[in-house]
Amino acid sequence: MSALHHDEHGRSGSTAATEAYTLYDDVAEGAAALVIKRYSTSFSLASRLLNEPVRTRVCNIYALVRVADEIVDAPRPDGDHDQQLRVLDSLHAEVHEAMRTGHSANLVVHAFARTARACGIGTDLVDPFFQSMRTDLFRTDHDEASFATYIYGSAEVVGLMCLKAFLLDQPRPEAQYAELAPGAQRLGAAFQKVNFLRDLGDDRDNLGRSYVPGLDPEHFDVAMRDRLLDDIDADLAAAAAVIPRLPAGSRRAVAAAHALFAELSRRLRNASPARIRSERIRVPGPAKARVVARAVTVGV
């Protein structure tokens, strides 16, 4: 059929085709937003403070991250590690192809590729992420070197992807990226380390993993708790120093996310090792709202 045919509303075929792929893009980004809404209430809350189009870009990034994470953390009842690896490898290949072509039949991948192509997110950030996800399928304990590599791939590169999304419309994005990248990495690392502590018992009991080198959940004590939280708080402090230099449309959201994890760090420090081992420490809804309300004033 000619690309210049007219539909029943009198639109040319080329116009209808443009509207069709624009609708597909919108549906893909809606799918990414739904993934975030269902899987992460804290992220969903903070992301509402981002201006558009940055909010959509960041949701597209996190949706892919969430899907990959679920492949390795939530295996099918009748599956095994080999099946998980095949699915993860397939997803990785789909992402590469979509980043090259700008199109995917996987809606979340399509949304991510749109953002990656627009923001200059390359395979240098995507590939370490997928490698860390693969690590979860075959490594149960870490030494200092593998832990640093895992943190970089699973968390720091995600912070760098988001930073690229924040800076796309800025006058000097490359220079600003070089200046702010270390802070973005430290913030991503802090988020991941907080979650390692929050999930200490579940990771060991249900997933058979122990991420932090030298940490035995059965002998987790106050000294170890405080040592880990001192490291987390140092990451948070380094990240806080760069938040005021973020673009105004992103600053409030990052400040809110930082404040939520700083509050989690505080609550973890006030919790006994036994409680951390047996319970996922959370910030209750009303307290979360207060933390966010205070934090947004930093980003004004």
Salt bridges, closest charged atoms under 4 A:
ASP7 OD2 - ARG11 NH2 2.59
GLU8 OE2 - HIS9 NE2 3.79
GLU19 OE1 - ARG11 NH1 2.44
ASP25 OD1 - HIS110 NE2 2.69
ASP25 OD2 - ARG114 NH1 2.91
GLU29 OE2 - ARG114 NE 3.17
GLU52 OE2 - ARG55 NH1 3.82
ASP69 OD2 - ARG66 NH2 2.70
GLU70 OE2 - ARG66 NH2 2.72
ASP73 OD1 - ARG209 NH1 2.67
ASP89 OD1 - ARG134 NE 2.73
GLU97 OE2 - ARG100 NH2 2.66
ASP127 OD1 - HIS92 NE2 2.76
ASP127 OD1 - HIS96 NE2 2.67
ASP136 OD2 - ARG209 NH1 3.84
ASP141 OD1 - ARG204 NH2 3.38
ASP143 OD2 - ARG139 NH2 3.64
ASP169 OD2 - ARG57 NH2 2.99
GLU179 OE2 - ARG245 NE 2.63
ASP199 OD1 - ARG280 NE 2.43
ASP205 OD1 - ARG277 NH2 3.06
ASP216 OD2 - HIS219 ND1 2.73
GLU218 OE2 - ARG277 NH2 2.73
ASP226 OD1 - ARG225 NE 2.89
ASP226 OD1 - ARG269 NH1 3.75
ASP230 OD1 - ARG269 NH2 3.04
ASP231 OD2 - LYS193 NZ 2.80
ASP233 OD2 - ARG269 NH2 2.91
ASP235 OD1 - ARG186 NE 2.49
ASP235 OD2 - LYS193 NZ 2.75
GLU263 OE2 - ARG266 NH2 2.64
GLU263 OE2 - ARG267 NE 2.80
GLU279 OE1 - ARG275 NE 3.16
